[in-house]
Amino acid sequence: MSQLKILGISGSIRDKSSTHVVLHEIQKMMPAEVSFEIFDHIGKLPHFDGAEVLPTPVQEFNEKLRAADGVLICTPEYAFGVPGSLKNALDWTVGTGELDNKPTALITASLSGEKGHEAMLHIFKAINAQVPEGGSLLVSFIRAKVKDGKIVDEKMKEDMLGVCHALVKSIKAKSPAISH
């Protein structure tokens, strides 16, 4: 049985952000058959400029995306939209296609999050990332659900687990080489 590779990406560049807490909780929830790596260097990517020769940090980011069977992004909402560093990272994939037809899940964890969540789903359509049914979750009032670096809301944990299952199921359905 081959191990599934999922790349987790935080839309926040703060180390102790709620989105990092969510990703670390998800890492613990993943079944043993899943290798879940958290990429938390989007803030180190240079500004997108459409260069033909990709800068080294972008090449490394794209290699991680290519190696992943699926991607799970957890992001806050900033100013009713997508955080700039995350949008920049996704912009680098437009011309290179790393997320094209790749199973991708989204968790938006913010105060409200509705507009940022909607914006992310539009971006996923533009880059042809495939969000499976049940593969997106909007968590409003995230700070009330996290305490001392842990998620304390049981319903949220259940919902996160549902997103994980939807993503894993989508990856398995897409790749017959991965054992069911």
Secondary structure by P-SEA (a helix, b strand, c coil): cbbbbbbbbbcccccccaaaaaaaaaaaaccccccccccccccccccccccccccaaaaaaaaaaaaccbbbbbbbbccccccaaaaaaaaaacccccccccbbbbbbbcccaaaaaaaaaaaaaaabbbbccccbbbbccccccccccccccaaaaaaaaaaaaaaaaaaaaacccccc
